[in-house]
């Protein structure tokens, strides 16, 4: 059965390849990107595949939460249901590391944006829907002062902290929603895949993107994830496992979400 699937950060890398694969399977694919030019190219690339699903495009800069809210409103205005949300958009290195609000861009794009987008789209989901959050093998304890923009971190430290925070939120949200909500999973798609982020951040070509595309398709659609809400899948080991120990600490997750709630208005 055809599903409506939103893939954020789908103008290149694993996001684009996942969108193409979903379209080939006949699903309606909603593409997101920051650049209108890249979005147009991505739409052309996706529609060129042999699938028959509809393809929509949505432009938003995830370093601006107002853009994220607008994107959610635009999706809701056109679609009565979102079957799968893949929170893939992410950032590691960039020339402008601090947003207009004085926050580290890694925390905004990698954590606050998916939290806000997911919350605003929850009314379009049900118990059969899924939210797939792109985590990473790079995970580090979250400094709440850094999240609030009061402490500056290196690019890699901020990235690792934002990815653990995203993983902690995934488990927290799954506990909140219970069986009435969509399946919420965090997935490390594989280390050092051949994405633009890896090439620019680490100076290596990276591993085959299909490794990550395969696990995202499984997380979005396969039965093995149907009862996995709140869990973390590590594609480096090929199994469900525990993230960094802080990711299993409910008290730290509650403290993190108190801080996030103060920064994100729905």
C-alpha positions in Angstrom: 0.0 0.0 0.0 1.3 3.4 -0.9 2.4 5.6 2.0 3.0 9.4 2.4 6.6 9.8 3.6 8.5 13.0 4.4 12.3 12.8 4.2 14.0 15.9 5.5 17.4 16.8 4.1 16.6 15.0 0.9 18.5 17.1 -1.7 21.6 14.9 -1.5 23.3 12.0 0.2 21.4 9.4 2.1 18.2 11.5 2.1 18.0 11.8 -1.7 18.9 8.1 -2.3 16.3 7.1 0.3 13.7 9.3 -1.4 14.4 7.8 -4.8 14.1 4.3 -3.4 10.8 5.1 -1.7 9.4 6.6 -4.9 10.5 3.5 -6.9 8.3 1.5 -4.5 5.3 3.7 -5.4 5.1 5.9 -2.3 4.2 9.6 -2.2 7.5 11.3 -1.2 7.7 14.7 0.3 11.2 16.2 -0.3 12.7 18.9 1.9 15.7 21.1 1.4 17.1 24.5 2.1 18.0 25.5 -1.5 15.3 25.9 -4.1 17.7 25.0 -6.9 18.8 21.8 -5.1 15.2 20.9 -4.4 14.3 21.2 -8.1 17.2 19.0 -9.0 16.2 16.5 -6.3 12.6 16.4 -7.5 13.9 15.7 -11.1 16.1 12.9 -9.8 13.3 11.3 -7.8 10.7 11.5 -10.5 13.1 10.0 -13.0 12.9 6.7 -11.1 10.4 4.1 -12.2 8.0 4.7 -9.4 4.5 6.2 -9.8 4.1 8.1 -6.5 3.5 11.8 -6.1 6.5 14.0 -5.3 6.1 17.2 -3.4 8.9 19.7 -2.4 9.2 21.9 0.7 11.8 24.5 1.2 12.9 25.4 4.7 16.1 26.4 6.5 16.3 24.2 9.6 18.5 26.6 11.4 15.4 28.8 11.7 12.6 27.3 13.7 10.1 29.6 12.1 10.9 27.9 8.8 10.3 24.5 10.4 6.9 25.5 11.7 5.9 26.9 8.3 7.0 23.6 6.6 4.8 21.6 9.0 1.9 23.9 8.2 2.4 23.5 4.5 2.5 19.8 4.8 -0.6 19.7 6.9 -2.4 21.9 4.4 -1.9 19.5 1.6 -1.8 16.0 3.3 -4.3 14.5 5.7 -1.8 12.0 6.9 1.9 11.5 7.2 2.7 7.7 7.4 6.4 8.1 7.9 8.6 11.0 8.9 12.3 10.5 8.4 14.2 13.2 10.3 17.4 12.9 8.2 18.5 16.6 7.9 21.7 17.2 9.8 24.8 19.3 9.9 28.4 18.9 11.2 30.6 21.7 9.8 29.6 25.0 8.3 31.0 28.5 8.0 28.3 30.0 10.2 28.2 27.9 13.4 25.9 30.2 15.4 22.3 30.8 14.5 20.5 34.2 14.5 19.3 33.3 18.0 22.8 32.7 19.3 22.6 28.9 19.4 25.0 26.3 18.0 23.7 25.3 14.6 24.2 21.6 15.3 21.8 21.6 18.2 19.2 23.6 16.2 19.3 21.6 13.0 20.0 18.1 14.5 17.7 18.3 17.5 15.4 21.3 17.9 14.2 21.3 14.3 13.2 17.6 14.3 11.5 18.0 17.7 9.4 20.9 16.5 8.6 19.3 13.1 7.6 16.0 14.7 5.4 17.7 17.3 3.6 19.7 14.7 3.0 16.7 12.5 1.9 14.3 15.2 -1.8 15.1 14.5 -1.3 13.7 11.0 0.0 10.4 12.4 -1.5 7.4 14.2 -0.4 4.2 15.8 0.5 2.7 12.3 2.8 5.7 11.5 6.6 5.9 12.1 9.1 8.5 13.0 12.7 7.6 12.1 15.3 9.8 13.7 18.8 9.8 12.2 21.2 9.2 15.1 25.0 8.5 14.8 27.7 6.3 16.3 29.1 9.7 17.5 27.4 10.3 20.8 28.5 12.4 23.8 26.9 13.6 27.1 24.8 16.7 26.5 26.0 19.9 28.1 22.7 21.8 28.7 24.6 25.1 28.9 26.0 24.4 25.4 22.5 23.6 24.2 21.3 27.0 25.5 24.1 28.7 23.6 26.0 29.7 26.8 29.0 27.5 26.1 30.8 27.0 22.8 31.8 23.6 21.6 33.9 22.2 18.7 32.0 21.1 15.7 32.5 17.4 16.5 31.6 17.8 20.2 28.4 19.7 19.3 27.5 17.2 16.7 28.0 14.2 19.0 26.0 15.8 21.7 23.2 16.8 19.4 22.9 13.2 18.1 22.8 11.7 21.6 20.2 14.3 22.5 18.1 13.2 19.5 18.4 9.6 20.6 17.4 10.5 24.1 14.4 12.4 22.8 13.3 9.5 20.7 13.1 7.2 23.7 11.4 9.9 25.8 8.8 10.6 23.1 8.0 6.9 22.7 7.5 6.6 26.4 5.2 9.7 26.4 3.0 8.5 23.4 2.8 4.9 24.3 0.9 2.5 22.1 -1.4 5.2 20.8 1.3 7.1 19.1 3.5 6.3 16.1 6.6 4.1 16.3 9.5 6.3 17.3 13.0 4.9 16.5 16.5 6.3 16.4 18.9 4.8 13.8 22.6 5.0 13.3 22.6 4.4 9.5 26.2 3.5 9.5 29.5 5.2 10.2 31.3 7.3 7.5 28.9 6.8 4.7 29.7 8.6 1.4 27.6 11.7 2.2 28.5 15.3 1.7 28.8 15.7 5.5 31.4 12.9 5.7 33.4 14.1 2.8 33.5 17.7 4.1 33.9 16.8 7.7 36.4 14.0 7.6 38.0 14.3 4.1 37.3 10.7 3.2 35.2 9.3 0.3 33.1 7.2 2.7 31.3 3.9 2.5 28.5 2.9 0.1 25.4 5.0 0.8 23.2 2.0 0.1 24.1 0.7 3.5 22.3 3.6 5.1 19.4 3.6 2.6 18.7 0.0 3.3 18.3 0.4 7.0 16.2 3.5 6.6 13.8 1.7 4.3 13.6 -1.1 6.8 13.0 1.3 9.7 10.3 3.1 7.7 8.5 0.1 6.4 9.6 -3.3 7.6 7.7 -5.4 10.2 10.9 -5.8 12.2 10.5 -2.2 13.4 6.7 -2.3 14.0 7.2 -3.0 17.7 10.5 -1.2 18.2 9.2 2.2 19.5 11.8 3.8 21.8 14.6 1.6 20.6 17.9 2.5 19.0 19.2 0.5 16.0 23.0 0.5 15.4 23.6 -0.3 11.8 27.4 -0.7 12.4 26.6 -3.8 14.5 23.4 -4.6 12.5 21.1 -4.9 15.6 19.1 -3.1 18.2 21.3 -2.0 21.0 21.8 0.5 23.8 23.1 4.0 22.8 25.5 5.9 25.1 24.5 5.2 28.7 23.0 8.7 29.1 20.5 7.6 26.4 19.0 5.1 28.8 18.9 7.5 31.8 15.3 8.7 32.2 16.3 11.5 34.7 18.8 13.0 32.2 16.3 12.7 29.4 13.7 14.5 31.5 16.2 17.3 32.2 17.1 17.5 28.5 13.5 17.7 27.5 12.7 20.4 30.1 15.5 22.5 28.5 14.2 21.7 24.9 10.6 22.6 25.9 11.8 26.0 27.0 13.4 26.5 23.5 10.7 25.1 21.2 7.2 26.4 21.0 4.6 24.3 19.1 
